[in-house]
């Protein structure tokens, strides 16, 4: 047996052919395709198909998949009623976990979720559920944005792409084509990332043959933490605290002296700059060029990255995906507490791909432990303790 590794660092927990990352060279691929190529040439719908199915779709296959996604955007009124009863002060990730968990109650089934042969009843079920859940994730996040400010949710539009419809429902306004393309690219960049904490949570839950609403709600809860997807929201608070680029260096020195975490920096796997951070930074630049102005937050982030270059880069700590995504979302007008929900929408494609892979060759996860407690000892009645 191997030694105990805190955080399971370096311990392979599965075999997977969904994505690959080389943390020394900063390479990330989905099903063998470089993330940079997908970001430049693909769409979220096509990338989701690739992740779920294993191959890029032919024209007719993509058209069918896209149509199915569009057809399943609406959710039942009962789900909306549940959401209505939630406090508007709650975090959108809590709403999302609740709403996704409740989907299972409104769409019950008794199909086994263990795939034994390609095309069997279980595989068809997994495929069908994947489309339904993926289609509804964006709807739920956008519905809540309107509902929590006292409006009725905006009805999804079938004539818009996944990303454009999300923006339309979220803001109740026609999306700008550049912003829709940026959102689409952000969805692609966040869609999958090997066996990270939330994906692992999805796999562990899936390995018990639980229904997909349990699988995805477990993953949502895991993504919410600040060491994982919740970091993007904290990056904005951090940049606002720094205030202006000139303050970045001293602010960083003080934080590091106090042994505090710099949000959006560092990664278990990457020892160079996360390739997704580089691509998001490029998108931020593109947006700034189109607006003819550079946001103060972006300038502060650039100054902070430069300051980190001196103190953290020698330890292999560089910007990760969350460093620039929040600034981009903020510029688009998305409130910071919705950043992680957007990450969740995108990552659902990866979670579902891993769920399918898990239940196609399943064995329940049941690791062991290094016990550090007492040897067996005698029970003492309360009066004698
Ligand atoms: N700020 C300051 N120091 C950091 C750091 C950060 N963001 N990330 C790592 N470090 C330091 C640790 O303090 C530790 O230093 P030490 O060896 O002197 O004790 C060392 O780097 C190793 O860090 P560790 O926490 O053991 O790495 P990990 O692989 O367990 O954790 C993260 C990885 C992502 C959780 C961690 O880098 C982090 O907390 N980052 C900030 C949160 C974040 O942005 N998360 C999103 C990830 S996509």
Boltz pocket constraint, residues with backbone or C-beta under 6 A from the ligand:
constraints:
  - pocket:
      binder: B
      contacts: [[A, 7], [A, 226], [A, 227], [A, 228], [A, 229], [A, 231], [A, 260], [A, 261], [A, 262], [A, 263], [A, 264], [A, 265], [A, 266], [A, 267], [A, 268], [A, 269], [A, 315], [A, 317], [A, 320], [A, 321], [A, 322]]
      max_distance: 6.0
